[in-house]
Amino acid sequence: MKKLRIGMQVMKEFKQYLVLEEKSKATIDKYLRDIFKFLDYMKNDPLTKERIINYKELLQKDYSARSVNTILAALNSFFRWLDHPEFLVKQLKIQQQAFCMEEKELSRQEYFRLVKAARRTGNIRLEMILQTICCTGIRVSELSFITVRAVRQGFAEICCKGKTRRIMIPGDLRKKLLLYIQKKEIKAGTVFITKGGNTVDRSNIWREMKSIAKEAGVLADKIFPHNLRHLFARCFYEIDKDMAKLADVLGHSNINTTRIYMISTGEEHRRQLERLRLVI
């Protein structure tokens, strides 16, 4: 089989392809990161379907099934772009779980402790980011749409994955954000920025959240930005019980994606089983 040469120029061209496909920056970064890891695994060996399948099996030892599938999605996209469909591999079949693991799910009380810990440690920007994500349900990658103008008008227009949706900024959160903007003397543009003037990204927030884990008394495994979006979804659904409306708020095209957010905790599932009273 002819040996494929995949150098930096090829990766630059693939990145440009993803940009033209209007993939989000987070998606592009992840695709490239996953592909570079695969290329590092391959070294200079010839690319074969067998090697790719072996890599897939290796991934299953270190990653969850869902994580494996996201990596395979990146590789399959790359192989299609290279016009080598013979290298495509099947994703893992995953049965929907009936309940989530409690050690991974962030509770409302733990969220409050995180916010208070950020406040006590003087990290006001993190305090406001935590509340902004959890009170609106936006993705971390959508924080750039929380601008001074959006806060002043009380809503933000979010453009993500080729779709535009409007998210409302609750009154209490809006008041806090206006005070934050005034204190930081932010005149215009994105509210949450780094010292260098760039929009904060997932790694910035994840690192700062981890740094207050002990102070907040929350397990580190529960602390990652997307868990705040999950908490918003659960709290929103508890009030309205409208899955379709929640899907629109979260920006989901497929309501089945929204259902994943609604999986009950292990403790709730256990109580449901006990209410069956089938043991005599």
N, C-alpha and C positions, 0 to 999 in steps of 0.2 A: 504494500500500500504506500502511495506517495506520502512523504512526510510533509506535514503542514508546518509552515514557519509562521509563528505568531509572535511578532515583535511589538515594540512600543507604538510604531506607526499604525499597525493594525488596530491596536487598542484605542488609539486616538480617533481613528475613523469610526470604530464601533461606538465610542462615546458620542461622537457627533451625530451618528444615526439615532441614538437614544434621545438626544436633544431635539432633533427634528421630529421624532415621534411624540414629543411633548411629555416625556416621562418627567416625574418630579425629580428634584435634585437628590432627595433621599434615596429614591429608587435607583437613579443612575449610580450614585456612590456605592450602594449595596451590590448592584450587578457587577461593577468593576472589581470591587473587593472580592466577591465570590469567584470571579473568573481568574483573578490573579492568584488566589489560593490554589485553584485547580491547576493552573500552569506551573506553580511551584511544585505541586505533587507530581506532575508529569516529567519535570526536569526537561531533558532533551530527548525523551523516548518518543517513538512514533505514536501518533494518536490512533487508537483503535476503539471500537465499541466495547470490547472486553475490558479495556483499561478504565473506561468511563463507568461501566457497571461495577467494577471493583471499587472505584472511588465512591460510588453511591453506597455500597455496602460498608465501606469504611466510615462514611458520614453517619451512618445509623448507630455506630458505637458511641459517638460523641455528642450527637444532636437529637433533639426531639423530632418526631415525624414531620411536624409542620415546618420546622426549621430546615430539614432536609429538602422538603418540597420547594421552599423558597430559593434554595441554592440551585436545585435542579432547574427551576424556572429560568434563572439567570443563564445557566449553561445552555439550555435548549434555545433560548432567544439568541444567544451568541452563535450557535451552530446553524440556526436557520439563516441568520444574517450572512454567515460564511458560505451559505448554499451547500451545506453538508447535512441533509436530513437523515442520512444513515447513522449519524451520531446521536440522534435524539433518544432519550431514555424516558421510561414511564415514571411518573411520580408515584409515591406511596399512597395506597388507599387507606384513608383514615375514617373510622366510624365515629360519628358524633358522640362526644362524651355526655353522659347523663348529669354529671356534676364536675365541678372544678376542684382542684386541690386547695385546701384552705391556706396552706403555707405560701401560696402564690397570689392570693386575692387580697387586695387592699380594702380594708373596711373604712367606713365613714369616720370612726373614732381615730384610726391610725392616720387618716388624711389630716384631720384636725391637729393631731400631734406633730405632723410634719410641718404644717403651716406655722404653728407656734414655735417650733424649734428653729425654723428659718428666721423668724422674727427675733427670737432671743439671741441668736448668733449674729444678728445685724445684717443678714443677707436679705434686704428688702426686695431686691429684684426677684430672687427665687421665691420669696413669699408671694409676690404678686403673680408670678408665672404659674405657680401651683394652683392658685385660686382661679386664674383666667382659664386654664385648661379644664379644671374640674367643674367650673360653673357654666361653661359654654359647650364642652364636649369636643372642642376642636382637636385636630391632630397637632403634634409638636411642629411638624413641617408647615402648619398653617399659622403659626404665631406671627409670621411676617406681615399678615393681613390685619393684625391688631395695630392700627396706626393711630396717631393723634386725632386725625379726622374721624376715624371710626368710633373712637371712644367718645368724642364730643357729640356725634350724632346718635350714638346709642346702638349702632349695629355695624357689622363688617360684611363686606362682600368677599366671599372666599372662592378663589379659583383653584381647583385641584382636580387632577386626572381628567382634564377636558370638560369639567362641569363647574358651574357657578352656583353658589347658594348663599343665601343671606342668613347670618347668625345674629341673634339678639344678644346684647350685653346687658345683663340684669342691672337694675338700678343701684343696688348696694355695691356691686362690683365696679360699676361705672364711676361712682363717687370716689372709691379707693384709687382707681386708675387715674382719675383727674388729679387727685392729690399727689400721686406718684409722679405724674408728668410735670406738675408744677414744681415739686421738690427737685427733680432731676433737670429742670429747665429744658425739657424736650420741646422744641418749637413745632416740629413737623416730622413726618415719616414714621418708621416702625418704632414702637414703644420700647420693645425689649432688645437692646443691642449690647455688644461687648465693648470693652474699653477701646478697642480698635475701630469701633463704628460698624461692625458687622452684625447681622442678625444672629442671635443665639441659636445654636443648633442642638440636636439630640444629645451629642456627646457632652456639651457644656452643661446641660440641665441634668443629665444622668450623673455626671461626676459630682455636681453640687448636691444633688439629692442624696447620694451615697455618703457624702461627708457629714450629713446631719442624722444619719440612721441611728447611731448610738444615742445622740442627744434626744431624739424623738422616741426611742424605745421601740423601733419598728425593725423587723427582720430585713436584712439587706436584700434578700431574694424577692421581697415584695416591692422594692423601690425601683421603679423604672417609669418614665413619663407616660407610656401608653396605659398604665394601670389607672391613671387619673381619668382617662377617657372611658375606661370600663366602669369606673365608679359612677361617673356622670350618667352613663347609660342605664345602670341599674336603678339609680335614684329617680331618674326621669320616668322610667317604665313603672316603677312602684306607684307613682301618682296618677299617670294617665292610662296605663295598660294598652297603649296604642302602638303596636309594633311598626306599622307603616309610617306613622308620624315620626317615630324615633329614627327610622331608617333615613328619612328625609333630613332630619336634624343632623345626623352623623355624616351624611353625604354618601350613604351606601347605595349602590345600584341594585344590589341583590339583597333581598330581605333575609336570606339565609345567613348572610354575613352578620346581620344584626342579631340573629338568634344566638349566635356564638357568645355574644356579650351577656345574654340572659341566663346562661347556665347557672344553676343554683350551687351553693357551696356544699361541701361534703357533709357538714353538720345539718344543713337544711334537708339534704337528701336522706340522711339517716333518720331524721324526725318523721319524714314522709313515710318511710318504710315501717317505722314503729307504729304509726297510726293505722296501718293495715290490720294490726292485731291478729296475725295469722299463726302465732306461736301458742300452743295449748299445753 
